[in-house]
Amino acid sequence: QVQLVESGGGLVQAGGSLRLSCVASGSIFSIITMGWYRQAPGKERDMVASITNIGTTKYADSVKGRFTISRDNGKTTVALQMDSLKPEDTAVYYCNAARAGRPPAWGQGTQVTVSS
C-alpha cells in the first residue's frame, strides 16, 4: 500500500502562485512515476504533470512554461510549483503514484481556486 498526503492548495488571484506538495509513505519502493492530476466541476480528471524515478518530466500543454514539477532525492515527496495562475486552473488537484504491477495510488485531493 502507498499513502499520499497533499498540501498547499488555496485561493489565489489570477497571475499569482501556489505550491502543492505530496508526501508518499508505505510501499514507496513500488512507485515508478509520481504526478499531479486535476478535475474541474463537470469535467474529467486530467494529467497536469508527472515525473519518473529518473527525473523525466511531462506536462499538459495548458500548463507548460507555468508549472514545474519536482521530486526530492528520497523520492517520497513531489511538488508542483504553479506560477502565472489562471482562472481556468481552478480545480481539485490530486497526487498520483504509478506503481509497478499494481494499481495507482491517489491522494485525497486539494482545492485550488484562482479568482479573476
C-alpha positions, 0 to 999 in steps of 0.5 A, spaced: 500 500 500 502 507 498 499 513 502 499 520 499 498 526 503 497 533 499 498 540 501 498 547 499 492 548 495 488 555 496 485 561 493 489 565 489 488 571 484 489 570 477 497 571 475 499 569 482 502 562 485 501 556 489 505 550 491 502 543 492 506 538 495 505 530 496 508 526 501 508 518 499 509 513 505 508 505 505 510 501 499 514 507 496 519 502 493 513 500 488 512 507 485 515 508 478 512 515 476 509 520 481 504 526 478 499 531 479 492 530 476 486 535 476 478 535 475 474 541 474 466 541 476 463 537 470 469 535 467 474 529 467 480 528 471 486 530 467 494 529 467 497 536 469 504 533 470 508 527 472 515 525 473 519 518 473 524 515 478 529 518 473 527 525 473 523 525 466 518 530 466 511 531 462 506 536 462 499 538 459 500 543 454 495 548 458 500 548 463 507 548 460 512 554 461 507 555 468 508 549 472 514 545 474 514 539 477 519 536 482 521 530 486 526 530 492 532 525 492 528 520 497 523 520 492 517 520 497 515 527 496 513 531 489 511 538 488 508 542 483 510 549 483 504 553 479 506 560 477 502 565 472 495 562 475 489 562 471 482 562 472 481 556 468 486 552 473 481 552 478 480 545 480 481 539 485 488 537 484 490 530 486 497 526 487 498 520 483 503 514 484 504 509 478 506 503 481 509 497 478 504 491 477 499 494 481 494 499 481 495 507 482 495 510 488 491 517 489 491 522 494 485 525 497 485 531 493 486 539 494 482 545 492 485 550 488 481 556 486 484 562 482 479 568 482 479 573 476 
